Amino acid sequence: MQMTGASSLKPARPLRAAWPAMAIVAVLMATAGILFAMGRVPICTCGTVRLWHGVVASAEDSQHLTDWYTPSHIVHGFLFYAAIWGLARVLRRDLRFSVRLLIATVIEAAWEIVENTPMIIDRYRSVTIALGYNGDSVINSIADILAMMAGFWLASRLPVWLTVMVALALEVVVALVIRDNLTLNVLMLLWPIDWVKTWQMGG
């Protein structure tokens, strides 16, 4: 009886260990489905899927796998890792990495959905330099979530000082190249400043 009971529990252990990974896949699939149902195009309407698209002021921005806003999502991963790690410390909960990554993925997926609502798209178009922004393609949104996951993983492996340096480097490089980055994007979305927008537009 005891041996039968013990053997019946064995299959549950791998499942218990794997459920966060399974949940992450489910979140990605659900996000893609929701975005598609919202009317987002699966891929760029140009008919191609490119690994990199570097022209910000174009109809293909945020339509391919990666672009100049991909580093922002990597920084999201850094920030989520720090926030979830800090929250776990405050709550005295020992969350394993996969569970923390699942939480971060849910947050990022929720933002990708909100970001592609008409209200946020119109907000971007009215107060930021994204004058022609029409939202992300589904494949771009999923790639953005994967970029966040990569940043989250890096933050778990790199020393804190190096993670901070990488985040600052990404922000500075992107700002120098396209006059935008995560910091400026959040600032202009929440609290638009005229002179910042003028500078971003080349003035």
Helices and strands as residue ranges (DSSP letters): H 2-9, H 12-37, H 70-91, H 97-115, H 118-127, H 138-157, H 160-178, H 182-190, H 194-200
